Amino acid sequence: MIWILVVFAAVFFLPLESGRFMTAITATLDLTKWYAREHVVMCLLPAFFIAGVISVFISQGSVLKYFGANAKKWLSYTVASISGAMLAVCSCTILPLFSSIYKRGAGLGPAVAFLYSGPAISILSIILTAKILGFEMGLARAVGAILFAVVIGLIMSLIYRKEEKVKKEEQMNIIPPPEKRPMWQTSFHFFTLVLILVFANWGAPSAGDTTSAWHYIFTYKWFITGALAIILCYSLIRILKINWRWVLTGAVVTTASAFLANAYVTPAKLVPLVPMMTGIIALSLMTLLDKKNPENREWTLSAWSFAKQIIPLLAVGVVTAGFLLGSTHDNVDIPGVIPNEWIHWAVGGNSFLSNFFASVVGAFMYFATLTEVPIVQGLLASGMGKGPALALLLAGPSLSLPNMLVLRGVMGTQKTAVYVVLVIIMATLSGMLFGGM
């Protein structure tokens, strides 16, 4: 009865005559469409399969060795930070990877360090920040993000030390089963998938850049991705022992779809979605139908379980973020219910409130991989202080409303709230320190 009344009242009093409300609806639909086109197929689906590798092929013993509650702190936090730095993922793409290592027994501290470092310390984002926003901003972001990952992980581990102590005692009694294959083979398969994710999503260089390594990698990124796809075929045949005829058929069909998409699909930016989707379907079919090795079938089913858990919550988060904060991507800037002018006005100077506001807004906004840099560039041009700019860079990429909704389902409301508060507080203080310097 209550829900019926709430929904009826919401529909009855829809402010359709309000221009800002209708603009926010447009922003919501635009952000959702852009997210579906630019992010789901190219980022999230590969990330689900990478998470499946961690869940199925990487043994619990390996996870416990590097991330477990009994692992040496210097080792676990170093590995967590380095692992994150190798990825070029956003606050949503990191979720299935975090979820997989956390459920496999990783300690809360190292797992949270990995969760933060994935979107915040990627090598690509640091390079782009230094290149566009200046060396000082790039260096401050790199140092701040590395310290954040370690400090936030240690604080979370300290706050929940009783739970971690129980987990530590439980893991002391775990006798991991023997490895089914050499670790180097699993690592080879894992990093092939990671590199496909990285190069398929390699961002365009800044305007006028025609000589840097970034430009050349972007120019040839699909050739690099194609070469990595061939290496993946080799891995499927030699490491996962999938029938070579199935792999060859999948490769031929995927290649043919690329040529057909290039000839018939418009606009051009949608062309890569066709072979990526075709390749994912082919990979899913050949693993699901493999009756010789049940692990291969389990890999795809594990990826599907992450998708079922994460995608609905992400959809809710993206829609809410678009309605409240608008849609800002590429050359699009559609305001949400909260006017952009308010944001620009609130983050000028270097006061505590301006840094805090930048941290909070950044925490709830959604930033796709590397898009935070041009957004901050535009805000700086509109009068944003350098302190709040750094606060936004440290809080924004690692958090988002969709990210928080999913984290709540993985590690609970309380831990999620503590994690979010720690990120906002540290980003605020870092911004004030940097702005003062």
C-alpha positions in Angstrom: 0.0 0.0 0.0 2.8 2.4 1.0 4.8 1.7 -2.2 1.6 2.1 -4.3 1.0 5.5 -2.7 4.6 6.6 -3.1 4.8 5.7 -6.8 1.4 7.2 -7.5 2.4 10.5 -5.7 5.7 10.6 -7.6 3.9 10.2 -11.0 1.0 12.6 -10.0 3.4 15.4 -9.1 5.9 15.0 -11.9 7.3 18.5 -12.6 7.1 18.1 -16.4 6.7 21.9 -16.8 10.2 22.4 -15.2 13.0 22.9 -17.7 15.6 21.7 -15.3 13.7 18.5 -14.5 13.4 17.7 -18.2 17.0 18.5 -18.8 17.9 16.2 -16.0 15.8 13.4 -17.6 17.8 14.0 -20.9 21.1 13.8 -19.0 20.0 10.6 -17.3 19.1 9.0 -20.6 22.3 10.4 -22.3 24.6 9.1 -19.6 22.9 5.7 -19.5 23.2 5.4 -23.3 26.8 6.5 -23.3 27.6 4.1 -20.5 26.0 1.2 -22.4 27.8 2.0 -25.6 31.2 3.0 -24.2 31.7 1.0 -21.1 29.7 -2.2 -20.7 31.0 -4.2 -23.7 34.5 -2.9 -23.8 35.2 -2.7 -20.1 32.8 -4.5 -17.9 32.4 -7.8 -19.8 36.1 -8.4 -20.2 36.5 -7.5 -16.5 33.9 -10.2 -15.5 36.0 -12.8 -17.3 39.2 -11.5 -15.6 37.4 -11.8 -12.3 36.4 -15.3 -13.3 40.0 -16.3 -13.8 40.8 -15.1 -10.3 37.8 -17.0 -8.9 38.4 -20.3 -10.8 41.9 -20.6 -12.0 43.9 -18.8 -9.4 44.1 -21.1 -6.4 43.0 -20.0 -3.0 46.5 -20.7 -1.8 47.9 -18.1 -4.2 45.4 -15.5 -3.0 46.1 -16.3 0.6 49.9 -16.2 0.0 49.8 -12.6 -1.3 46.6 -11.1 0.0 45.6 -13.3 2.9 45.3 -12.2 6.6 48.5 -14.1 7.4 50.5 -12.6 4.5 53.3 -10.2 5.4 51.9 -6.7 5.3 54.7 -5.2 3.2 54.1 -8.0 0.6 50.4 -7.8 0.5 50.1 -4.1 0.3 52.9 -3.8 -2.3 51.2 -6.4 -4.5 47.8 -4.8 -4.0 49.2 -1.4 -5.1 51.2 -2.7 -8.0 48.3 -4.9 -9.2 46.0 -1.8 -9.3 48.6 0.3 -11.0 48.8 -2.1 -13.9 45.0 -1.8 -14.6 43.3 1.0 -16.5 39.9 0.6 -15.0 37.2 2.7 -13.4 35.5 2.5 -10.1 32.9 0.0 -11.5 35.2 -2.2 -13.6 37.4 -2.9 -10.5 34.4 -4.3 -8.6 34.3 -7.8 -10.0 38.1 -8.1 -9.5 37.9 -6.9 -5.9 34.9 -9.1 -5.2 36.7 -12.2 -6.5 39.9 -11.8 -4.4 37.8 -10.7 -1.3 35.6 -13.8 -1.5 38.7 -16.0 -2.0 40.0 -15.0 1.4 42.0 -11.9 0.9 42.5 -9.8 4.0 40.3 -6.7 4.3 43.2 -4.3 4.3 45.0 -5.6 1.1 41.7 -6.1 -0.7 40.6 -2.5 0.0 44.1 -1.3 -1.0 43.6 -3.1 -4.3 40.0 -1.7 -4.6 41.3 1.9 -4.3 44.5 1.5 -6.3 42.8 0.0 -9.4 41.0 3.1 -10.6 43.2 5.7 -8.8 46.8 4.7 -9.5 46.6 3.4 -13.1 49.8 4.3 -15.0 47.7 5.7 -17.8 45.8 8.2 -15.6 48.9 9.4 -13.9 50.7 10.1 -17.2 47.6 11.8 -18.6 47.2 14.0 -15.5 50.9 15.1 -15.6 50.6 15.8 -19.3 47.4 17.8 -19.3 47.2 19.3 -15.8 50.9 19.7 -15.2 53.8 17.7 -13.7 53.1 18.9 -10.1 49.4 17.7 -10.3 50.5 14.4 -11.8 53.1 13.8 -9.1 50.8 14.9 -6.3 48.1 12.5 -7.6 50.6 9.6 -7.9 52.0 10.1 -4.4 48.6 10.7 -2.9 47.0 7.7 -4.5 49.7 5.3 -3.4 49.6 6.6 0.2 45.8 6.5 0.1 45.7 2.8 -0.9 48.1 1.7 1.8 46.8 4.0 4.6 43.1 3.3 4.0 43.8 -0.4 3.8 45.7 -0.3 7.1 43.0 1.8 8.8 40.2 -0.6 7.6 42.3 -3.5 8.8 42.8 -1.8 12.2 39.1 -0.9 12.6 38.0 -4.5 11.9 40.9 -6.1 13.5 38.7 -8.6 15.5 37.2 -9.9 12.2 40.6 -10.0 10.7 42.0 -11.9 13.6 39.2 -14.6 13.2 39.9 -14.8 9.5 43.7 -15.1 10.3 43.0 -18.0 12.6 40.7 -19.7 10.1 43.3 -19.4 7.3 46.0 -20.9 9.5 44.1 -24.2 9.3 43.5 -24.1 5.6 45.5 -26.5 3.6 45.3 -25.3 0.0 44.9 -28.1 -2.6 47.8 -28.6 -5.1 47.9 -26.3 -8.1 46.2 -27.9 -11.2 48.7 -26.1 -13.5 51.9 -24.2 -13.1 51.4 -20.6 -11.8 53.1 -19.2 -14.8 50.5 -20.6 -17.2 47.6 -19.1 -15.1 49.5 -15.8 -15.0 50.1 -15.9 -18.8 46.3 -16.4 -19.4 45.3 -13.7 -16.8 47.7 -11.0 -18.0 46.7 -11.7 -21.7 43.1 -10.8 -20.7 44.3 -7.8 -18.7 46.3 -6.4 -21.6 43.4 -6.9 -24.0 41.3 -4.8 -21.6 44.0 -2.1 -21.3 44.7 -1.7 -25.0 41.1 -2.0 -26.2 40.3 1.0 -24.0 43.4 3.0 -24.7 42.3 6.6 -24.7 42.9 9.2 -27.4 45.9 11.5 -27.0 45.5 15.2 -26.4 44.7 17.5 -29.3 47.8 18.2 -31.4 49.8 15.3 -30.1 51.2 13.4 -33.1 54.6 12.3 -31.9 54.3 10.8 -28.4 54.3 7.1 -27.6 50.7 7.6 -26.4 49.7 8.7 -29.9 51.4 5.8 -31.6 49.9 3.2 -29.3 46.4 4.8 -29.8 46.9 4.7 -33.6 47.8 1.0 -33.6 45.8 -0.1 -30.6 43.5 -2.4 -32.5 46.5 -4.1 -34.2 47.9 -4.6 -30.7 44.6 -5.8 -29.4 44.3 -8.2 -32.3 47.7 -9.6 -31.6 46.8 -10.2 -28.0 43.6 -11.9 -29.2 45.8 -14.4 -31.1 47.8 -15.0 -28.0 44.6 -15.6 -26.1 43.7 -18.2 -28.7 47.0 -19.9 -28.1 46.3 -19.8 -24.3 42.9 -21.3 -24.8 44.3 -24.2 -26.8 47.6 -24.9 -24.9 46.7 -23.9 -21.4 43.0 -24.5 -21.1 43.1 -27.4 -23.5 40.0 -26.3 -25.5 39.5 -28.0 -28.9 41.6 -26.1 -31.4 38.8 -26.4 -34.0 36.5 -24.5 -31.7 39.0 -21.8 -31.0 39.8 -21.5 -34.7 36.1 -21.2 -35.6 35.6 -18.5 -32.9 38.6 -16.6 -34.2 37.5 -16.7 -37.8 33.9 -15.6 -36.9 35.2 -12.8 -34.7 37.6 -11.6 -37.4 34.8 -11.7 -40.0 32.5 -9.7 -37.7 35.2 -7.0 -37.5 35.4 -6.6 -41.3 31.6 -6.6 -41.6 31.2 -4.1 -38.8 33.8 -1.8 -40.4 31.8 -1.9 -43.7 28.3 -1.5 -42.4 28.1 -0.2 -38.8 27.9 3.5 -38.2 29.0 5.6 -36.4 32.6 4.4 -36.5 33.0 4.4 -32.7 30.5 1.5 -32.5 32.5 -0.7 -34.8 34.8 -2.2 -32.1 31.7 -3.3 -30.1 30.8 -5.9 -32.7 34.0 -8.0 -32.8 34.3 -7.6 -29.0 30.8 -8.9 -28.4 31.2 -11.6 -31.0 34.5 -12.7 -29.4 32.9 -12.8 -25.9 30.0 -14.9 -27.2 32.4 -17.3 -29.0 34.5 -17.6 -25.8 31.4 -18.2 -23.7 30.1 -20.9 -26.0 33.4 -22.8 -26.4 33.9 -22.8 -22.6 30.3 -23.7 -21.7 30.2 -26.6 -24.2 33.6 -28.0 -23.1 32.8 -31.3 -21.4 36.5 -32.4 -21.0 37.5 -29.7 -18.5 34.7 -28.6 -16.1 36.9 -25.7 -15.0 36.4 -24.0 -18.3 32.7 -24.1 -18.0 33.0 -22.9 -14.4 35.1 -19.9 -15.6 32.2 -18.5 -17.7 29.6 -19.3 -15.1 31.7 -17.4 -12.6 31.9 -14.4 -14.9 28.1 -14.6 -15.3 27.6 -14.7 -11.5 29.6 -11.5 -11.2 27.5 -9.9 -14.0 24.2 -10.8 -12.3 25.3 -9.3 -9.0 26.9 -6.1 -10.3 25.1 -4.9 -13.5 21.7 -4.2 -12.0 23.2 -2.2 -9.1 25.4 -0.3 -11.6 22.4 0.5 -13.7 20.6 2.0 -10.7 23.7 4.0 -9.8 24.3 5.4 -13.3 20.7 6.5 -13.6 20.7 8.2 -10.2 24.1 9.9 -10.9 22.9 11.1 -14.3 19.7 12.6 -12.9 21.4 14.4 -9.9 24.7 15.4 -11.4 24.2 15.4 -15.2 26.0 13.8 -18.1 29.6 15.0 -18.8 31.6 13.0 -21.4 33.4 13.7 -24.6 32.0 17.1 -25.8 28.6 16.6 -24.0 27.8 18.6 -20.9 24.1 18.2 -19.9 23.3 19.4 -16.3 21.4 17.4 -13.8 19.0 18.6 -11.1 22.0 20.0 -9.2 23.2 23.0 -11.4 26.8 22.8 -12.6 27.1 26.5 -11.5 26.7 25.5 -7.9 29.5 23.0 -8.2 31.8 25.6 -9.9 30.9 28.2 -7.2 31.5 25.7 -4.4 35.0 24.5 -5.3 36.8 27.8 -5.9 39.7 28.7 -3.6 41.3 26.4 -1.1 39.1 26.4 2.0 38.1 23.3 3.9 34.6 23.5 2.6 35.7 23.8 -1.1 38.0 20.8 -0.7 35.4 18.8 1.2 32.7 19.6 -1.4 35.0 18.6 -4.2 35.7 15.3 -2.4 32.0 14.5 -1.8 30.9 15.4 -5.3 33.8 13.4 -6.8 32.9 10.4 -4.6 29.3 10.3 -5.8 29.9 11.2 -9.5 30.8 8.5 -12.0 34.0 9.0 -14.0 34.8 6.6 -16.8 38.5 5.6 -17.1 40.6 8.7 -17.7 37.6 11.1 -18.2 38.3 12.7 -14.9 41.3 14.6 -16.4 39.4 16.6 -19.0 36.6 17.2 -16.6 39.0 18.6 -14.0 40.7 20.6 -16.8 37.3 22.2 -17.6 36.6 22.9 -13.9 40.0 24.5 -13.4 39.3 26.8 -16.4 36.0 27.8 -14.7 37.8 28.9 -11.5 38.3 25.7 -9.5 41.2 25.8 -7.0 44.1 23.4 -7.5 43.5 21.9 -4.0 39.9 20.9 -4.7 41.1 19.7 -8.1 43.5 17.2 -6.5 40.8 16.3 -4.0 38.4 15.5 -6.9 41.1 13.4 -8.6 41.8 11.4 -5.5 38.2 10.8 -4.5 36.4 10.7 -7.9 37.9 7.8 -9.9 38.0 5.4 -6.9 34.4 6.0 -5.9 31.0 6.5 -7.5 27.4 6.0 -6.5 27.2 2.8 -8.6 30.4 1.6 -6.9 29.0 2.2 -3.4 25.8 0.3 -4.2 27.8 -2.8 -5.3 30.3 -2.5 -2.5 27.4 -2.5 0.0 26.4 -5.9 -1.3 29.9 -7.3 -1.2 31.2 -6.2 2.2 28.2 -4.7 4.0 26.8 -1.3 4.7 29.1 -0.4 7.6 32.4 -1.3 5.9 31.3 0.5 2.8 30.4 3.6 4.7 33.7 3.6 6.6 35.6 3.2 3.3 33.8 6.1 1.7 34.3 8.4 4.7 38.0 7.6 4.8 38.4 8.4 1.1 36.5 11.7 1.4 38.4 12.8 4.6 41.9 12.0 3.2 41.1 13.6 -0.2 39.9 16.7 1.6 43.1 17.0 3.7 45.3 16.2 0.8 43.6 18.9 -1.3 44.1 21.5 1.4 47.8 20.6 1.8 48.4 20.7 -1.9 46.5 24.0 -2.4 48.5 25.5 0.5 51.8 24.5 -1.1 
